[in-house]
């Protein structure tokens, strides 16, 4: 992260700059870090989305992570602004919401893995939906059933909150969502 002075009088702001160049277009995280209307994403959730961004970029799927989210696409002022947008360039987008902040410290610790899986699953769903009719929608393909369905994301645990890729048919854990763990193309 880079610190930069905010010329609007807001003081210092955080910038997230991640760029992956693919033949399909850029996958980018950008923008000054500001206070969203809803609580920011936890570190485990943000790491999960970054891993999904890298995986999509490696497979030629152009995605963008906007942090903080802006109201640019006509998002009504009366609706809470999510802390981040996940977009498949030229296709759809989804707001990524963290917890509502009402949990106790003990409850919050127990929810980290669940939130990371939920946020990553939201982003994964946008990728899968964007593939039809251009490509097969089984992304990433299940190694046990590569022509029938994509892997699904399930929560990790307290020791390792990374979401886990699992086969939706058998429930078998294939591996954690992370760099070099699962390769999308068979």
LUMVO-861717 format. One record per residue: residue in three letters; x, y, z of N, C-alpha, C in turn; residue number from 1. Coordinates in Angstrom, 2 decimals, decimal comma. Example, Ala and Ser with C-alpha at 12.3 -4.5 7.8 and 13.67 -1.06 7.14 Angstrom:
BEGIN
   aa      n_x      n_y      n_z     ca_x     ca_y     ca_z      c_x      c_y      c_z    i
  Ala    13,19    -5,69     7,80    12,30    -4,50     7,80    13,20    -3,30     7,80    1
  Ser    12,85    -2,25     7,08    13,67    -1,06     7,14    12,90     0,03     7,87    2
***
This chain:
BEGIN
   aa      n_x      n_y      n_z     ca_x     ca_y     ca_z      c_x      c_y      c_z    i
  Unk     0,84    -1,18     0,00     0,00     0,00     0,00     0,87     1,23     0,00    1
  Unk     0,39     2,24    -0,66     1,10     3,50    -0,70     0,31     4,53     0,06    2
  Unk     1,01     5,38     0,82     0,34     6,49     1,48     0,47     7,71     0,60    3
  Unk    -0,58     8,49     0,49    -0,55     9,69    -0,32    -1,41    10,76     0,35    4
  Unk    -1,07    12,00     0,12    -1,85    13,10     0,67    -3,10    13,29    -0,16    5
  Unk    -4,23    13,42     0,50    -5,51    13,63    -0,16    -5,71    15,13    -0,33    6
  Unk    -5,75    15,61    -1,56    -5,89    17,04    -1,81    -7,25    17,60    -1,43    7
  Unk    -8,20    16,76    -1,17    -9,53    17,22    -0,78    -9,59    17,61     0,69    8
  Unk    -8,47    17,64     1,37    -8,46    18,02     2,77    -8,71    16,87     3,70    9
  Unk    -8,74    15,66     3,21    -9,02    14,51     4,04    -7,80    13,92     4,72   10
  Unk    -6,62    14,53     4,52    -5,42    14,00     5,15    -4,83    12,88     4,34   11
  Unk    -4,22    11,93     5,04    -3,61    10,80     4,35    -4,67     9,78     3,96   12
  Unk    -4,46     9,15     2,84    -5,34     8,07     2,42    -4,47     6,92     1,95   13
  Unk    -5,00     5,72     2,00    -4,30     4,54     1,54    -4,71     4,25     0,11   14
  Unk    -3,76     3,83    -0,70    -4,03     3,44    -2,07    -3,63     1,99    -2,24   15
  Unk    -4,48     1,23    -2,91    -4,16    -0,14    -3,23    -3,92    -0,19    -4,73   16
  Unk    -2,72    -0,55    -5,14    -2,39    -0,61    -6,55    -1,93    -2,01    -6,89   17
  Unk    -2,76    -2,75    -7,60    -2,40    -4,08    -8,07    -2,82    -4,15    -9,53   18
  Unk    -1,88    -4,47   -10,41    -2,21    -4,54   -11,82    -1,70    -5,86   -12,38   19
  Unk    -2,56    -6,58   -13,08    -2,20    -7,80   -13,79    -2,54    -7,54   -15,25   20
  Unk    -1,58    -7,61   -16,14    -1,86    -7,43   -17,56    -2,10    -8,79   -18,18   21
  Unk    -3,23    -8,95   -18,85    -3,55   -10,18   -19,57    -3,97    -9,80   -20,97   22
  Unk    -4,02   -10,77   -21,84    -4,49   -10,47   -23,18    -5,96   -10,06   -23,19   23
  Unk    -6,67   -10,36   -22,13    -8,09   -10,01   -22,05    -8,29    -8,60   -21,51   24
  Unk    -7,26    -8,00   -20,92    -7,37    -6,66   -20,36    -6,84    -6,64   -18,95   25
  Unk    -6,88    -5,50   -18,30    -6,26    -5,38   -16,99    -7,16    -5,89   -15,86   26
  Unk    -6,52    -6,35   -14,83    -7,20    -6,62   -13,57    -6,57    -5,66   -12,58   27
  Unk    -7,33    -4,77   -12,03    -6,77    -3,66   -11,28    -7,47    -3,47    -9,95   28
  Unk    -6,70    -3,17    -8,93    -7,24    -2,66    -7,67    -6,74    -1,23    -7,58   29
  Unk    -7,60    -0,28    -7,34    -7,17     1,11    -7,35    -8,02     1,95    -6,42   30
  Unk    -7,61     3,19    -6,28    -8,42     4,18    -5,61    -7,94     4,52    -4,22   31
  Unk    -8,27     5,72    -3,77    -7,89     6,10    -2,41    -8,71     5,32    -1,40   32
  Unk    -8,09     4,89    -0,35    -8,80     4,16     0,70    -9,58     5,19     1,52   33
  Unk   -10,86     5,06     1,58   -11,72     5,98     2,31   -12,64     5,18     3,19   34
  Unk   -13,42     5,85     3,96   -14,38     5,18     4,81   -15,62     4,84     4,00   35
  Unk   -15,88     3,55     3,75   -17,11     3,18     3,04   -18,30     3,32     3,99   36
  Unk   -19,49     3,22     3,43   -20,69     3,29     4,26   -20,80     2,07     5,16   37
  Unk   -20,22     0,97     4,74   -20,27    -0,26     5,53   -18,85    -0,59     5,98   38
  Unk   -18,70    -1,46     6,97   -17,37    -1,77     7,49   -16,43    -2,30     6,41   39
  Unk   -15,14    -2,00     6,51   -14,20    -2,49     5,51   -14,06    -4,00     5,55   40
  Unk   -13,55    -4,55     4,48   -13,32    -5,99     4,42   -12,18    -6,36     5,36   41
  Unk   -12,32    -7,50     5,99   -11,23    -8,02     6,82   -10,07    -8,43     5,94   42
  Unk    -8,89    -8,53     6,51    -7,69    -8,88     5,75    -7,84   -10,22     5,05   43
  Unk    -8,44   -11,21     5,68    -8,62   -12,53     5,07    -9,54   -12,44     3,85   44
  Unk   -10,57   -11,61     3,92   -11,49   -11,44     2,78   -10,79   -10,75     1,63   45
  Unk   -10,04    -9,72     1,94    -9,32    -8,99     0,91    -8,27    -9,89     0,26   46
  Unk    -7,56   -10,69     1,05    -6,57   -11,62     0,51    -7,24   -12,65    -0,41   47
  Unk    -8,42   -13,11    -0,04    -9,14   -14,08    -0,87    -9,53   -13,47    -2,21   48
  Unk   -10,01   -12,23    -2,20   -10,40   -11,58    -3,45    -9,16   -11,32    -4,31   49
  Unk    -8,07   -10,90    -3,70    -6,84   -10,69    -4,46    -6,37   -11,99    -5,10   50
  Unk    -6,49   -13,11    -4,38    -6,11   -14,41    -4,95    -7,01   -14,76    -6,13   51
  Unk    -8,30   -14,47    -6,02    -9,22   -14,73    -7,13    -8,93   -13,82    -8,32   52
  Unk    -8,57   -12,56    -8,06    -8,20   -11,63    -9,12    -6,98   -12,18    -9,86   53
  Unk    -5,97   -12,62    -9,13    -4,76   -13,17    -9,75    -5,08   -14,42   -10,57   54
  Unk    -5,93   -15,27   -10,03    -6,30   -16,50   -10,73    -7,06   -16,19   -12,02   55
  Unk    -7,99   -15,24   -11,95    -8,75   -14,84   -13,15    -7,81   -14,24   -14,19   56
  Unk    -6,92   -13,36   -13,76    -5,98   -12,73   -14,69    -5,09   -13,76   -15,35   57
  Unk    -4,64   -14,76   -14,59    -3,78   -15,80   -15,15    -4,53   -16,63   -16,20   58
  Unk    -5,86   -16,67   -16,11    -6,66   -17,43   -17,06    -7,26   -16,53   -18,15   59
  Unk    -6,78   -15,29   -18,25    -7,23   -14,39   -19,30    -8,58   -13,76   -19,07   60
  Unk    -9,04   -13,73   -17,84   -10,33   -13,10   -17,52   -10,02   -11,75   -16,88   61
  Unk   -10,46   -10,68   -17,52   -10,16    -9,34   -17,05   -11,13    -8,94   -15,95   62
  Unk   -10,59    -8,69   -14,77   -11,41    -8,27   -13,64   -10,80    -7,02   -13,02   63
  Unk   -11,61    -6,35   -12,23   -11,17    -5,13   -11,56   -11,70    -5,14   -10,14   64
  Unk   -10,87    -4,78    -9,22   -11,26    -4,61    -7,82   -11,13    -3,14    -7,51   65
  Unk   -12,24    -2,50    -7,20   -12,22    -1,07    -6,90   -12,36    -0,87    -5,40   66
  Unk   -11,34    -0,24    -4,82   -11,35     0,05    -3,40   -10,93     1,50    -3,18   67
  Unk   -11,73     2,28    -2,50   -13,07     1,96    -2,05   -14,03     2,02    -3,21   68
  Unk   -15,18     1,45    -3,00   -16,22     1,51    -4,02   -16,65     2,96    -4,19   69
  Unk   -17,04     3,30    -5,41   -17,58     4,64    -5,66   -19,02     4,48    -6,13   70
  Unk   -19,72     5,56    -6,16   -21,12     5,54    -6,61   -21,23     5,82    -8,10   71
  Unk   -20,13     5,68    -8,84   -20,10     6,06   -10,24   -21,13     5,36   -11,11   72
  Unk   -21,45     4,17   -10,90   -22,36     3,45   -11,80   -23,82     3,61   -11,40   73
  Unk   -24,15     4,77   -10,87   -25,54     5,05   -10,55   -26,02     4,39    -9,26   74
  Unk   -25,09     4,01    -8,39   -25,47     3,40    -7,11   -26,23     4,43    -6,30   75
  Unk   -27,48     4,17    -5,94   -28,29     5,18    -5,24   -27,67     5,61    -3,91   76
  Unk   -27,76     6,89    -3,63   -27,20     7,44    -2,39   -27,88     6,85    -1,16   77
  Unk   -29,11     6,37    -1,29   -29,82     5,83    -0,13   -29,39     4,40     0,21   78
  Unk   -28,66     3,75    -0,67   -28,19     2,38    -0,43   -26,79     2,44     0,15   79
  Unk   -26,48     1,54     1,08   -25,13     1,56     1,64   -24,09     1,22     0,58   80
  Unk   -23,03     2,00     0,57   -21,94     1,77    -0,37   -21,03     0,68     0,19   81
  Unk   -20,77    -0,37    -0,60   -19,89    -1,44    -0,10   -18,45    -0,93    -0,01   82
  Unk   -17,60    -1,62     0,73   -16,21    -1,19     0,79   -15,45    -1,44    -0,51   83
  Unk   -15,96    -2,33    -1,37   -15,27    -2,64    -2,62   -16,25    -3,13    -3,67   84
  Unk   -15,90    -2,90    -4,95   -16,61    -3,46    -6,09   -15,71    -4,48    -6,73   85
  Unk   -16,27    -5,58    -7,18   -15,57    -6,56    -7,99   -16,25    -6,56    -9,33   86
  Unk   -15,49    -6,29   -10,38   -16,07    -6,22   -11,72   -15,35    -7,16   -12,67   87
  Unk   -16,12    -7,79   -13,53   -15,58    -8,48   -14,69   -15,71    -7,47   -15,81   88
  Unk   -14,59    -7,06   -16,36   -14,56    -5,97   -17,34   -15,48    -6,33   -18,51   89
  Unk   -16,39    -5,40   -18,83   -17,31    -5,58   -19,94   -18,50    -6,46   -19,59   90
  Unk   -18,59    -6,92   -18,38   -19,69    -7,81   -17,97   -20,35    -7,23   -16,73   91
  Unk   -20,47    -8,03   -15,65   -21,17    -7,61   -14,46   -20,25    -7,18   -13,33   92
  Unk   -20,87    -6,72   -12,26   -20,12    -6,34   -11,08   -20,92    -6,69    -9,83   93
  Unk   -20,22    -6,72    -8,72   -20,86    -7,04    -7,45   -20,21    -6,24    -6,33   94
  Unk   -21,03    -5,77    -5,42   -20,51    -5,11    -4,23   -20,03    -6,17    -3,25   95
  Unk   -18,87    -5,94    -2,66   -18,32    -6,87    -1,67   -18,49    -6,25    -0,29   96
  Unk   -19,30    -6,89     0,53   -19,59    -6,39     1,86   -18,93    -7,26     2,91   97
  Unk   -18,37    -6,63     3,93   -17,80    -7,36     5,06   -18,87    -7,62     6,09   98
  Unk   -18,47    -7,69     7,34   -19,43    -7,91     8,42   -20,14    -6,60     8,71   99
  Unk   -21,20    -6,69     9,48   -21,93    -5,47     9,81   -21,34    -4,74    11,00  100
  Unk   -20,29    -5,28    11,60   -19,62    -4,62    12,71   -20,31    -4,75    14,05  101
  Unk   -21,38    -5,53    14,13   -22,13    -5,65    15,37   -21,68    -6,84    16,22  102
  Unk   -20,65    -7,54    15,78   -20,22    -8,75    16,49   -19,29    -8,40    17,64  103
  Unk   -19,31    -9,24    18,65   -18,34    -9,11    19,73   -16,99    -9,57    19,21  104
  Unk   -15,93    -9,32    19,96   -14,58    -9,71    19,53   -14,49   -11,22    19,33  105
  Unk   -15,10   -12,01    20,21   -15,06   -13,47    20,08   -15,84   -13,93    18,86  106
  Unk   -17,01   -13,34    18,63   -17,80   -13,70    17,45   -17,08   -13,29    16,17  107
  Unk   -16,43   -12,14    16,20   -15,72   -11,66    15,01   -14,62   -12,62    14,62  108
  Unk   -13,86   -13,10    15,59   -12,77   -14,05    15,30   -13,31   -15,31    14,64  109
  Unk   -14,48   -15,76    15,09   -15,08   -16,98    14,54   -15,64   -16,77    13,14  110
  Unk   -15,89   -15,53    12,75   -16,53   -15,24    11,46   -15,54   -14,90    10,34  111
  Unk   -14,26   -14,79    10,64   -13,28   -14,38     9,63   -13,30   -15,33     8,43  112
  Unk   -13,22   -16,63     8,67   -13,19   -17,61     7,57   -14,51   -17,60     6,80  113
  Unk   -15,63   -17,46     7,51   -16,93   -17,44     6,83   -17,06   -16,22     5,92  114
  Unk   -16,62   -15,06     6,41   -16,69   -13,85     5,59   -15,78   -13,96     4,37  115
  Unk   -14,57   -14,46     4,56   -13,63   -14,60     3,43   -14,24   -15,49     2,35  116
  Unk   -14,86   -16,60     2,73   -15,49   -17,50     1,75   -16,68   -16,83     1,09  117
  Unk   -17,49   -16,11     1,84   -18,68   -15,45     1,28   -18,27   -14,36     0,28  118
  Unk   -17,29   -13,55     0,65   -16,84   -12,47    -0,23   -16,21   -13,04    -1,50  119
  Unk   -15,34   -14,05    -1,34   -14,70   -14,67    -2,51   -15,74   -15,38    -3,38  120
  Unk   -16,74   -16,00    -2,77   -17,79   -16,67    -3,53   -18,61   -15,67    -4,35  121
  Unk   -18,84   -14,49    -3,80   -19,55   -13,45    -4,54   -18,77   -13,07    -5,80  122
  Unk   -17,45   -12,86    -5,63   -16,60   -12,52    -6,77   -16,53   -13,68    -7,77  123
  Unk   -16,40   -14,89    -7,25   -16,34   -16,09    -8,11   -17,63   -16,20    -8,93  124
  Unk   -18,77   -15,96    -8,30   -20,05   -16,01    -9,01   -20,11   -15,02   -10,17  125
  Unk   -19,55   -13,83    -9,98   -19,52   -12,85   -11,07   -18,68   -13,36   -12,24  126
  Unk   -17,55   -14,00   -11,93   -16,70   -14,55   -13,00   -17,45   -15,63   -13,76  127
  Unk   -18,04   -16,57   -13,03   -18,74   -17,69   -13,67   -19,89   -17,17   -14,55  128
  Unk   -20,67   -16,23   -14,04   -21,79   -15,69   -14,82   -21,32   -14,98   -16,07  129
  Unk   -20,15   -14,33   -16,00   -19,66   -13,57   -17,15   -19,16   -14,47   -18,28  130
  Unk   -18,83   -15,70   -17,98   -18,24   -16,58   -18,99   -19,25   -17,03   -20,04  131
  Unk   -20,52   -17,19   -19,67   -21,52   -17,62   -20,63   -21,87   -16,46   -21,53  132
  Unk   -21,96   -16,55   -22,80   -21,87   -17,68   -23,70   -20,50   -17,82   -24,35  133
  Unk   -19,50   -17,09   -23,87   -18,18   -17,05   -24,51   -17,31   -18,27   -24,22  134
  Unk   -17,42   -18,80   -23,02   -16,58   -19,91   -22,58   -17,41   -20,83   -21,69  135
  Unk   -16,91   -22,03   -21,40   -17,61   -22,90   -20,45   -17,67   -22,22   -19,08  136
  Unk   -18,75   -22,44   -18,39   -18,94   -21,78   -17,09   -18,44   -22,61   -15,91  137
  Unk   -17,70   -23,64   -16,18   -17,17   -24,46   -15,09   -15,77   -23,97   -14,71  138
  Unk   -15,70   -22,72   -14,21   -14,43   -22,09   -13,85   -14,31   -21,90   -12,36  139
  Unk   -13,28   -22,32   -11,74   -12,31   -23,27   -12,27   -12,93   -24,65   -12,31  140
  Unk   -12,55   -25,46   -13,30   -13,18   -26,78   -13,42   -12,79   -27,69   -12,27  141
  Unk   -13,72   -28,49   -11,85   -13,47   -29,49   -10,81   -12,53   -30,55   -11,39  142
  Unk   -11,41   -30,84   -10,75   -10,52   -31,85   -11,30   -11,14   -33,25   -11,34  143
  Unk   -12,12   -33,49   -10,45   -12,78   -34,80   -10,42   -13,87   -34,91   -11,49  144
  Unk   -14,47   -33,78   -11,86   -15,56   -33,74   -12,84   -15,38   -32,51   -13,74  145
  Unk   -14,32   -32,46   -14,54   -13,97   -31,23   -15,26   -14,97   -30,73   -16,29  146
  Unk   -15,86   -31,57   -16,76   -16,81   -31,12   -17,78   -18,19   -30,84   -17,21  147
  Unk   -18,38   -31,04   -15,91   -19,72   -30,87   -15,36   -19,93   -29,63   -14,50  148
  Unk   -18,98   -29,25   -13,68   -19,22   -28,12   -12,78   -17,92   -27,46   -12,35  149
  Unk   -18,05   -26,20   -11,90   -16,88   -25,54   -11,34   -16,69   -25,97    -9,88  150
  Unk   -15,52   -25,66    -9,36   -15,32   -25,84    -7,93   -16,15   -24,81    -7,20  151
  Unk   -16,43   -25,06    -5,94   -17,13   -24,06    -5,13   -16,24   -23,70    -3,95  152
  Unk   -16,49   -22,53    -3,40   -15,71   -22,05    -2,26   -16,47   -22,30    -0,96  153
  Unk   -15,76   -22,84     0,01   -16,31   -23,06     1,35   -15,35   -22,44     2,36  154
  Unk   -15,83   -22,15     3,56   -14,96   -21,51     4,55   -13,80   -22,40     5,00  155
  Unk   -12,67   -21,74     5,25   -11,53   -22,40     5,88   -11,84   -22,53     7,37  156
  Unk   -10,82   -22,45     8,19   -11,05   -22,52     9,64   -10,29   -21,40    10,34  157
  Unk   -10,36   -21,38    11,67    -9,70   -20,33    12,44    -8,19   -20,32    12,23  158
  Unk    -7,59   -21,49    12,07    -6,14   -21,58    11,89    -5,71   -21,07    10,52  159
  Unk    -6,50   -21,32     9,49    -6,21   -20,87     8,13    -7,54   -20,43     7,51  160
  Unk    -7,84   -19,12     7,56    -9,15   -18,66     7,09    -9,32   -18,60     5,58  161
  Unk    -8,30   -19,00     4,81    -8,46   -18,96     3,35    -9,63   -19,87     2,94  162
  Unk   -10,46   -19,39     2,01   -11,54   -20,24     1,50   -10,96   -21,49     0,84  163
  Unk   -11,72   -22,55     0,87   -11,30   -23,83     0,30   -12,09   -24,13    -0,96  164
  Unk   -11,38   -24,55    -2,01   -12,04   -25,04    -3,21   -12,50   -26,46    -2,91  165
  Unk   -13,77   -26,73    -3,16   -14,32   -28,07    -2,92   -15,14   -28,51    -4,12  166
  Unk   -15,28   -29,82    -4,27   -16,14   -30,38    -5,29   -17,57   -30,29    -4,77  167
  Unk   -18,50   -29,65    -5,51   -19,87   -29,54    -5,02   -20,61   -30,87    -5,00  168
  Unk   -20,14   -31,86    -5,75   -20,80   -33,17    -5,77   -20,39   -34,05    -4,60  169
  Unk   -19,09   -34,09    -4,33   -18,59   -34,99    -3,30   -18,26   -34,30    -1,98  170
  Unk   -18,05   -32,98    -2,03   -17,63   -32,26    -0,83   -16,14   -32,37    -0,56  171
  Unk   -15,41   -33,07    -1,44   -13,96   -33,22    -1,26   -13,28   -31,87    -1,36  172
  Unk   -12,34   -31,62    -0,44   -11,53   -30,40    -0,49   -10,42   -30,61    -1,50  173
  Unk   -10,34   -29,69    -2,46    -9,32   -29,76    -3,51    -8,09   -28,96    -3,09  174
  Unk    -8,29   -27,84    -2,44    -7,17   -27,02    -1,96    -7,66   -25,63    -1,58  175
  Unk    -6,79   -24,85    -0,93    -7,18   -23,48    -0,53    -7,10   -22,52    -1,71  176
  Unk    -7,87   -21,46    -1,63    -7,79   -20,37    -2,60    -6,52   -19,59    -2,28  177
  Unk    -5,61   -19,57    -3,20    -4,37   -18,85    -2,99    -3,45   -19,02    -4,18  178
  Unk    -2,41   -18,22    -4,22    -1,50   -18,28    -5,36    -0,90   -19,67    -5,53  179
  Unk    -0,98   -20,17    -6,73    -0,36   -21,45    -7,07    -1,04   -22,68    -6,51  180
  Unk    -2,17   -22,53    -5,84    -2,83   -23,66    -5,21    -3,69   -24,45    -6,20  181
  Unk    -4,50   -23,75    -6,99    -5,41   -24,38    -7,95    -5,17   -23,68    -9,29  182
  Unk    -5,08   -24,43   -10,33    -4,91   -23,86   -11,67    -6,24   -24,01   -12,38  183
  Unk    -6,76   -22,90   -12,90    -8,08   -22,90   -13,50    -8,16   -23,69   -14,79  184
  Unk    -7,15   -23,60   -15,60    -7,22   -24,32   -16,86    -6,72   -25,75   -16,67  185
  Unk    -7,49   -26,75   -17,14    -7,09   -28,14   -16,94    -5,89   -28,52   -17,77  186
***
